[in-house]
Every structure is written in C-alpha cells, then in structure tokens.
Amino acid sequence: MSTTAQEPQLTFLRACRNLSVEHTPVWFMRQAGRYMPEYRAIRQKYTLLEICARPELAAEVTLQPVHALGVDAAILFADILLPLIPMGIDLEFAAGEGPVIHNPVRSAADVERLRMVEPSESLDHVLEAVRIVRRELEGKTPLIGFAGAPFTLVSYIIEGGSSKNYLKTKGMMIEQPETWDRLMQALTILVSDYLTAQIEAGAQAVQLFDSWAGAALGPDDYRDYVLPYSRRIFERIRQTGVPAIHFSVGAGTYLPLLREAGGDVIGLDWRTPVGWGRHMLGDGVAVQGNLDPAALFYPRKELEKRVCAVLDQAAGQPGHIFNLGHGVLPETPVENVRAVVEIVHEHNQRRE
Ligand code: CP3
C-alpha cells in the first residue's frame, strides 16, 4: 500500500528526493493541535492519550489540518512518547505540566524491568490510524509517520519528564555507560520496528524527532553517545525506500553530524538560516524549515516578509520543504497558518 502510481507526482515526496517541484511543499510540525477549534472540540471530550488510543479519532484529528489549511502533507496524530507505554513506562500528560513519567529509569535494574515491544501488537492502534488516514486521503496528500529518536526518548525516561539541563540523562551517559548502551539499544530496536511498521501500514515518509539532542548536547557528545544509535534507525528505514526526515532543535553547529546519522531531509530550526544550513550540509540532501513559530503572531506584512525570506534563502532550488523551525504554538491564530500556506504556494508562481 505504501507506493501508488500517483506517488512520484506528490510535491512533498518529490522535494524529499531533491526533485524539481512546481511549488514549494509546506506542512507544519504540530499542525494538528490546540490552535485549531476542531481539535479543541474533540479534546473537550477525550484526553490526549484517549485520542491516540482510538484510531478513528486519531485519524480524524490527522485530517483536520489537511482540510482546513491545504497543506501538502499530513502527519499522523500520535505522540513520540506512546511507544514507551508498552515498555512499562507509566506515562501521564498532566494538565499544564506536559509529560510526567512516574517510574523513571535510573539504574541497570530499572532497565532490566523494561519490556520488549512488538509494535504490530501493542501499537496496532497507531498502525490502524495510519491505515484509515491512507484510505481517507485517497493518495492525494501523502502521510508522514514519525517517532522520537533514542536520545529524545531516553531524556524523558531518565528525567521523568521535560528537562532544562538534562543532568540525570548526562549522568547515566557518563557514569553508567553500559546501562546507557543497553537502554539506547533497546530504544533503537523499538523505534526501528515501530517506523518500519508504520511504513508497512502505509506511511509514505517518516520523521525522526530528535528534538532535544541539539538542545542538550555538544557535537562530541552527540557523535560519541547518540549518533551510532540514530544511524542504525536510518539504515533500517533506507531499506524500505521511503524518505526519512531528521529533525533536531539547536543542532545548527553540527548539521554534518546529523547528516552522517542519516535522513534524506534535514529539519532546520529557525536559528539556522536555510542558505547556511544547506552550505553546512552539502549537496544531495534536502532541507526542511524553518520559519520562527513566533512569526505567526506578527502583523500580516511582517509574517509575509519572513515567509518570503525563508523561501528566498532556499532560492527556488529543489529539495526544500517549507515548515516552521519547531511546532505550531497553541495560541497561534489559525488564519495566519492558512496565510502561510497561501504565501508559500503563490511565491513560486510569482517567481516564474
Ligand atoms: O505534529 C502533529 O500534528 C502530530 C502530532 C504530534 C504530537 N506530538 C501531538 C501532541 C507530534 C509530531 C508530537 C511530537 C512530540 N511530542 C515531540 C517532538 C516534537 C517537538 O515538539 O519537539 C515531543 C518532544 C513530544 C512530547 C510532548 N507531547 C510534550 C513535551 C507535550 C506537552 C507540551 C505541550 O505542547 O503541551 C506533548 C503533548 C502533545 N502531543 C500535544 C499534542 C497536540 C498537546 C496536546 C494536548 O494536550 O491536547
């Protein structure tokens, strides 16, 4: 189901492969979510985890921004932390607090207690959502599957939630290298199996979110303690032939290491100018990004100027996917998100 005759024509998939496109494709990280009234209406009745556990609801929420915004790709509605639940991680999304893990992993004995996960069994609700969305989209809009990268996941598992300084995570990395390796290996296998299962269910591209690697680690630590695991995931994905996007926040100074780890597309945050990012990365890889999410709160003229600035940096060369430099913020006005889609689509026509 993952390849259809229509697929090579889809702008987003062409851009992932560095092929020429008629207009720059655009989608947004967190394009389904609290800034949308349709999402808030569903969230009044169900928790985040309930939406993720019910494939029809997850599929409905996935499709909301496709219909409301006209984006060039859908991203499956799920969360990077979902696969931790069948591992035995006690996860809760506490109101106003973000994710909370009640049994953080801090020792070799804690790692021993974790269960191996077979995604086709314990994450089948996610795979079923993929199948429903693919049916509903009828091949017109491609569907992106995703997972968290081992470092970003391990930071939640060890810290017990979000973190500023990642001291416990770095503590295990340096002081318990064997435990670190066992935990990172287990996550590498889980994420590889999970992404492969999403692709088998119909995902036409996948994004690996290593959101916090760039925020937490310098290049040497990234190379020594993280890169080898992420690389194994991209090697597995490459065998499927489906394009992979590799995203991190704050990794601008070591983009070549992200590229070395893998991905057909590298996601840039908004602190990294697109032209400079491309220069650092070299040829043969596409880039995604990277409007500052705050620009969606600025007056229309300023927003338009900044969207065009990102597009001009990409200079009409193939292999650019427009996105924000991180996720859409919850208070973002919907009409501004829609305006960005229009500006991006029209920009290339104006250039021609
Ligand atoms: O992009 C999409 O539209 C698809 C859905 C999606 C969600 N989470 C739904 C969600 C995706 C791709 C994610 C990824 C994710 N989740 C990341 C990586 C991307 C990034 O932002 O760096 C991370 C680090 C998480 C972990 C997570 N989930 C946090 C820290 C939070 C709380 C913070 C917040 O924004 O409230 C979540 C909750 C979450 N996941 C929400 C959504 C829409 C908030 C929604 C709600 O309560 O309804």
Boltz pocket constraint, residues with backbone or C-beta under 6 A from the ligand:
constraints:
  - pocket:
      binder: B
      contacts: [[A, 28], [A, 29], [A, 30], [A, 31], [A, 32], [A, 33], [A, 34], [A, 43], [A, 48], [A, 75], [A, 76], [A, 77], [A, 78], [A, 79], [A, 80], [A, 81], [A, 93], [A, 97], [A, 98], [A, 99], [A, 146], [A, 162], [A, 209], [A, 211], [A, 327]]
      max_distance: 6.0
